[in-house]
């Protein structure tokens, strides 16, 4: 396969990769939007109840631990089963602790488009292509025009380059012009432009392959996360007319009420 055939093959491959990346990005954005909505409701219904329950359970654990360490402090007196619990000077009621430490629901994460660089721009309308061609041609002419050097060997090399630049411009071959423009300043271009273009296309396909891997990994993370598992369970419950998150919230409230009763019992 000659160089030009390889270039055409890579261009076709890049077009396929661009379509695949666009589909992956769209799919992931849809999933993230659904997860953001579900997580927002979870943060509203479940998280506050989990935190206040955890706080009061910590209080219960501390008192029970103190009982085991200093049982004499909790011996019956004056006919009561237990002494009246006297809080220390620095004691803060559990309700106040919860109020002080309450965190706002987690903020919406940065959009997925911030995690990855933008894909190469697709060619726009005919007018835009014409404008791009003109700008590229002028920039390359200022850079490689033979009249900008007095060295005979360099002038001959520039004549060859300008001939290819002129030919690319007349054929509206914007890829060739972009390939030349992408070469670092000060680098002597001795290789045929087709070889440079082939190398550049190979780099683009490798970059897109890496990006595709990153997108697939991100999608796998979303599908295999704990929150996604809960969302799937909630969706299945909804088909049966149940509100799973509300049920969980009600259950946490029941646990909280029972824990409050237990704390009151320990305080008496």
C-alpha positions in Angstrom: 0.0 0.0 0.0 1.5 3.3 -1.1 1.6 6.5 1.1 -1.5 8.0 -0.5 -3.5 4.9 0.0 -2.4 4.8 3.7 -3.5 8.4 4.1 -7.0 7.7 2.6 -7.3 4.6 4.9 -6.4 6.7 8.0 -8.8 9.5 7.0 -11.6 6.9 6.8 -10.6 5.4 10.1 -10.5 8.9 11.8 -14.1 9.6 10.5 -15.2 6.3 12.1 -13.4 7.2 15.4 -15.0 10.6 15.4 -18.5 9.1 15.1 -17.7 6.5 17.8 -16.4 9.2 20.2 -19.5 11.4 19.5 -21.8 8.5 20.4 -19.8 7.7 23.6 -19.8 11.3 24.7 -23.6 11.6 24.1 -24.3 8.3 25.9 -22.2 9.3 28.9 -23.7 12.8 29.1 -27.2 11.2 29.2 -26.2 8.8 31.9 -24.6 11.6 34.0 -27.7 13.7 33.7 -29.9 10.9 34.9 -27.4 10.2 37.8 -27.3 13.9 38.8 -31.1 14.0 39.1 -31.2 10.7 41.1 -28.3 11.8 43.3 -30.0 15.2 44.0 -33.1 13.4 45.3 -30.9 10.9 47.3 -29.1 13.9 48.9 -32.4 15.5 49.8 -34.1 12.4 51.2 -31.5 10.0 52.5 -28.2 11.8 53.3 -29.5 14.1 56.0 -31.3 11.2 57.8 -28.2 9.1 57.6 -26.1 11.8 59.1 -28.4 12.6 62.0 -28.9 8.9 62.7 -25.1 8.3 62.7 -24.6 11.2 65.1 -27.1 10.0 67.6 -25.8 6.5 67.4 -22.3 7.8 68.2 -23.7 9.5 71.3 -25.3 6.2 72.4 -22.0 4.3 71.8 -20.1 6.9 73.9 -22.5 6.6 76.9 -22.6 2.8 76.7 -18.8 2.8 76.6 -18.7 5.1 79.7 -21.0 2.7 81.5 -18.7 -0.2 80.9 -15.6 1.8 82.0 -17.2 3.5 85.0 -20.2 1.4 86.1 -20.2 3.1 89.6 -21.4 6.3 88.1 -24.6 4.6 87.0 -25.5 2.7 90.2 -29.1 3.1 91.5 -29.7 5.9 94.0 -32.7 7.2 96.0 -34.9 4.5 94.7 -34.4 5.2 91.0 -33.1 2.6 88.6 -30.3 4.9 87.4 -28.8 8.2 88.4 -29.9 11.2 86.5 -27.4 11.7 83.7 -25.5 15.0 84.1 -23.9 16.3 80.9 -20.4 17.7 81.0 -19.8 21.4 80.6 -18.8 21.1 77.0 -21.8 18.9 76.1 -23.7 19.8 72.9 -27.1 18.2 72.3 -27.1 15.8 69.4 -29.7 17.9 67.5 -27.4 20.9 67.8 -24.4 18.9 66.6 -26.3 17.8 63.6 -27.3 21.3 62.8 -23.7 22.5 63.1 -22.2 19.8 61.0 -24.9 19.6 58.3 -23.4 19.8 54.9 -25.1 21.0 51.8 -25.9 18.4 49.2 -23.0 17.7 47.0 -22.5 20.2 44.3 -23.0 19.3 40.7 -19.8 18.0 39.3 -18.1 19.7 36.4 -19.6 18.7 33.1 -18.1 15.7 31.3 -16.9 17.9 28.5 -14.4 19.5 30.9 -12.6 16.1 31.5 -11.6 15.7 27.9 -10.1 17.9 25.2 -12.4 19.0 22.4 -12.4 16.7 19.3 -10.7 18.0 16.2 -13.0 20.5 14.5 -15.0 19.1 11.6 -14.9 21.0 8.4 -17.5 23.7 8.3 -19.4 25.3 5.5 -17.9 26.1 2.2 -17.4 29.8 3.2 -15.6 28.7 6.3 -13.4 26.4 4.3 -12.5 29.2 1.9 -11.6 31.4 4.9 -9.5 28.7 6.5 -7.7 28.0 3.1 -6.9 31.7 2.7 -5.6 32.1 6.2 -3.5 29.0 6.0 -2.1 29.9 2.6 -1.1 33.4 3.7 0.6 32.1 6.9 2.5 29.4 5.0 3.5 31.9 2.2 4.9 34.3 4.9 6.8 31.4 6.4 8.2 29.5 3.3 8.3 32.0 0.4 11.6 31.7 -1.5 12.1 35.5 -1.6 12.6 35.4 2.2 16.1 33.8 1.8 19.3 34.5 -0.1 20.7 31.1 0.3 20.6 29.2 -3.0 20.0 25.8 -1.4 17.4 27.0 1.0 15.7 29.0 -1.9 15.5 25.8 -4.0 13.9 23.9 -1.0 11.4 26.7 -0.5 10.5 26.7 -4.2 9.6 23.1 -3.9 7.5 23.7 -0.8 5.7 26.7 -2.3 4.9 24.7 -5.3 3.2 22.1 -3.1 1.5 24.8 -1.1 0.2 26.5 -4.2 -1.0 23.1 -5.6 -2.8 22.3 -2.3 -4.4 25.7 -2.3 -5.7 25.4 -5.8 -7.1 21.9 -5.1 -8.6 23.1 -1.8 -6.5 20.5 0.0 -6.8 21.9 3.5 -5.3 18.8 5.1 -2.0 19.3 3.4 -1.9 23.0 4.4 -2.7 22.1 8.0 0.0 19.5 8.0 2.6 22.1 7.0 1.3 24.7 9.4 1.6 22.1 12.2 5.3 21.7 11.8 7.4 23.4 14.5 9.0 26.7 13.7 12.6 26.4 12.6 12.3 22.8 11.5 13.7 22.0 8.1 11.0 20.2 6.1 12.9 17.7 3.9 10.4 14.9 3.9 7.6 14.8 1.3 4.4 16.4 2.5 2.6 13.1 2.1 4.9 11.5 4.6 4.4 14.3 7.1 0.6 14.1 6.6 0.7 10.3 7.1 2.6 10.7 10.4 0.2 13.4 11.6 -2.9 11.2 10.8 -1.3 8.3 12.7 -0.9 10.5 15.7 -4.5 11.6 15.5 -5.8 8.0 15.3 -3.6 7.1 18.4 -4.9 10.1 20.3 -8.5 9.2 19.5 -7.9 5.5 20.5 -6.7 6.7 23.9 -9.6 9.1 24.2 -12.0 6.2 23.4 -10.4 4.1 26.1 -10.9 6.9 28.6 -14.6 7.3 27.6 -15.2 3.6 27.8 -13.6 3.5 31.3 -15.7 6.4 32.4 -18.9 4.7 31.2 -17.9 1.5 33.0 -17.4 3.5 36.2 -20.9 5.0 35.9 -22.5 1.6 35.3 -20.7 -0.2 38.1 -21.0 2.5 40.8 -23.0 1.9 44.0 -25.3 4.8 43.2 -26.1 3.3 39.8 -26.9 0.0 41.5 -29.3 1.8 43.8 -30.8 3.8 40.9 -31.5 0.5 39.0 -33.2 -0.9 42.1 -35.3 2.3 42.4 -36.3 2.0 38.8 -37.4 -1.6 39.2 -39.3 -0.7 42.4 -41.0 2.2 40.5 -42.4 -0.3 37.9 -44.1 -2.0 40.8 -45.6 1.2 42.1 -43.1 1.7 44.9 -40.8 4.7 45.8 -37.6 3.0 47.0 -35.9 6.2 48.2 -38.9 7.3 50.2 -39.1 3.9 51.8 -35.5 4.1 52.8 -36.0 7.6 54.2 -39.0 6.4 56.2 -37.0 3.5 57.5 -34.1 5.8 58.6 -36.7 8.1 60.4 -37.9 5.0 62.3 -34.4 4.1 63.3 -33.8 7.7 64.3 -36.9 7.8 66.5 -35.9 4.5 68.2 -32.4 5.8 68.7 -33.7 9.0 70.4 -35.8 6.8 72.7 -32.7 4.8 73.5 -30.6 7.9 74.2 -33.3 9.3 76.5 -33.3 6.0 78.4 -29.5 6.1 78.8 -29.7 9.8 80.0 -32.2 8.9 82.7 
